[in-house]
Amino acid sequence: LALPSQGHEGMWLPTLLKGIEGDLHTAGLEISAEDIYSINHGSIKDAIVLFGGGCTAEVVSGKGLILTNHHCGYSSIQDHSSLGSDYLKNGFWAMAPKDELRNPGLSATFIIRMEDVSEDVLSALKEGMTEQERRAKVAEISGELAKKASNGTHYDAVVRPFNYGNSYYVIVTETFRDVRLVGAPPSSIGKFGGDTDNWMWPRHTGDFSVFRIYAGPDGLPADPADGNVPFEPRHVLPIALDGVEEGDFAMIFGFPGSTQRYLSSYAVRHVVEVQDPMRIAMRTASLEVINRAMRQSDLARIQYAAKQSSVSNAWKKWNGELRGLKELNTLEEKRRYEAAYREAAREKGTPEFSAALDNLELAYKEYSPYANARDLFVELFYYGPEVLRFADGFTKLVDEHEKLAEAGELEAEVARMKASVDGFFKDFDVEVDKGIMKALLPVYRGYQDPSLEPAVLKEIDERYAGNVDTWVDKAYSGTVFTSRSSLTAALERFNSRTAMKMKADPMYRTARSLVSNFLEQVRPSHATISDRIERSMRAYVKGMVELFPDRTYWPDANSTLRLSYGNVEGSEPRDAVVYGTFTTLDGMMEKYIPGDPEFDLPERLMELNANRDHGRYGTEKGMPVCFTASLHTTGGNSGSPILNGRGELVGINFDRTWESTMSDIRFDPTKCRNIAVDIRYVLFIIEKFAGAGHLIEEMSIASPAESLRTIELPLHR
C-alpha cells in the first residue's frame, strides 16, 4: 500500500510487474516483465543477490563474479587488512583464483520464487484475536507453508508479511556460503570523499568491490572448502559500455531494507521532535571521539574504519531526514491527509477506520518514553563502547558455570570464550572506548526517563556526585575485560572464584544492568504498545485502499526483492542550487587534497587522467564517475544494479543525495535522487588502474542497443 504515487515513487514487487508493464514500456523499458522476473527460465532476478544480509550484489560473469559496493564489502576488506597488508589503504586484487580470499560467515542469496499466500494465512485468522494470538497463528501457518514450499529441495523458504499484515508472500531462496573477495580499490577511490561527501552530491566515489560465489563440485551451496568451484548462474547481467544520457530510462533491482510511507502524523511527530534529534546527539558524541582517534593513529584508523562508517552513515542520514521532513512540512501534510481520511470514513459509514487513527493517537502518547528508552539502549549498547557487548558475551560462562560443569560443558564454554579474545582485541583501543563511554553517558542520561534508567547508572549520582568521568575511569581501571593478558590469565585458571570476580566486575555489572533493565523495564511495555500500534496500522492502511480505491498503491520495503524505475536526471533541491546529472574524473581531481584522509588520490589514477588514458571507457567529456537518477531507494539498495531499458548494467547504486534522505517517509519526485557509480568507471579502475583486465574478460559486454541476452547456463538447482 502507499499514498498516491508521484513521479517515480514506488518499490514494486517483481511478481506484480505484469500489472504495470504498460507503464514500464511507456517509461522506456524495452524488455518484458517476464525477462525481469520469471520462475520458468533464467531472468534478471537470477542475477540479483542479497549480499551478506544487508546489501545487494549482481552477477556479472558465468563464473560467479559479483559486484557490490565498497562499503558493503568493507568489513571483509578490513578483516583481511593489517599494518603489513593494508588492503583498506592500498586496495586488493586477486590476480589468480588461488589469491581470492575467503570470508567466513559471508553469504549470497538468490530468490527462486515469490508467491502470494495471503488467502492461506488470512483465512486461518479469527476476528477478535489478540496480537499475540494472531502472531502465533501466523507463525504456525507460515511454518507449514514454508515447509511445503521447500520440501524435498535444498532451498530455504520463509513467509513474510506485507502491508502491516494485510497480505503475505512465501519467498523461496538459495543461499551460497562460500563468497570470496576478488578485488577492491583503495579507500582513496572506494571511499573517496569520506564522511564529508557521504550522502552528498556531486560525488566522485568509486564505491564498488568484487567478490565471487563458490559452490560445491555438484553446483550446490557448500561450506567454504578447497574443492569448491565457481558458481554457474542462471543469468548474467550484460554490461552497457555506451553508458547513459540525461533523461534515459533506468531501473534498480535489489533488496531495499525498510520504508515507512504510511506513518501516521503521530508517528511522524515522534520522529521529527524526539527520535531523530536524540539519535543524532548520541552519535555526534561518539563520532567526535572516534574521528579524533582515527586522525591521530594509522592503527586506530584500521581498527575503527568499519565501526566509524557504521556509526556515521545513519548519523548523517538522520540529519538529512530531519531537515527534509521539516522542509516539506510532512507533519502538516499527514494531518491534512488524515482529516480527508476521517471524512471519507464518515461518508462511507466505516467508523473502524477513523477509530484506527484515534487508537494511534492514544498509543503514541504512551509509547514515547519506552521508544526513547529502547533507542537509547540500542545506541549505547550496540553502537557505543564495545567493552559492554564483549563483557556481556561472558554471561553464560559467569552465570551458568555450575550447570555447565555438571553437564560436562564448562571446558568447551571456556574454550569458546578464549577463542573470542584475540578477535576482540585486534580492533580494540581502550582509550578510544573509554572516551566514547564518557561522551555518551551524559547525552544518554539527559534524554532518558529517570524511572527507566538502569540501576547501575544511578551510582553516578549516589557515589560520585554526578561526575560521569570519575565513574567511567573507576569502571575501566577495575575491569578485566579491557586487558588481553589479564582476561586470558583469568580464563586459563577459570573456576567458581573467577566467576564470582567476573560477576562483580564493573563492566560486566554495567552490561548486565543495561540489558536486564531493557528486558524487564522497557521491552514489555514497548512490545505491548507496539502491538496496539501494529493492529491500528493494519486497519489504517486497509482503510486507505477502501476509502481511496482509485489511487496507486505499493507495499513498504521490507528487505524483499523490489524494482523501482525512473530516469537518469539531476535536480534543483534548494533555492538557486542546481545538481547536474554526471560527474567525471576531472571533478575528482578538483577535490584532490594531498595527504588528506578523505580527498587524497593515488598517483596512478592522476597519471591516467592527466594522460587521458581512459581506454575504451572514457568519453569526449572525460572519464565518467557517477550519476544520479530519480529511482526510489533506501538502505539495502546499496550495491544494487542500475539497469537501462534493455536490462543491461549501467551503474551500481550506493547512496542518495542528502536532500533525499527523508524519502523513507516522504518521497518528493523533484528532490529525491539516488547516486550510482558509473559502470564504465568501475571497469576503468579494474582494467586500467588495477591491471586486473582478466576479470573483465569474464564479463559479458553488450554492444550498443543490443537486446537483453538471457544466458542459460547449466542449472544445478
Helices and strands as residue ranges (DSSP letters): G 14-20, H 21-27, H 33-36, G 44-47, E 48-51, E 55-59, E 65-68, H 74-79, H 87-90, E 92-93, G 97-99, E 101-102, E 108-116, H 118-122, H 131-150, E 156-162, G 163-165, E 167-176, E 178-184, H 187-190, H 194-197, E 209-215, E 229-230, E 239-240, E 249-254, H 265-270, I 271-275, H 276-296, H 298-303, H 305-327, H 330-347, H 351-377, I 378-382, H 386-392, H 395-399, H 401-406, H 410-426, H 430-447, G 450-452, H 455-464, H 468-477, H 484-492, H 496-504, H 506-517, I 518-522, H 523-547, E 562-567, E 571-574, E 577-579, E 582-584, H 585-591, H 603-610, G 615-617, E 624-629, E 641-643, E 649-656, G 658-664, E 674-678, H 679-684, I 685-689, H 693-698, E 701-702
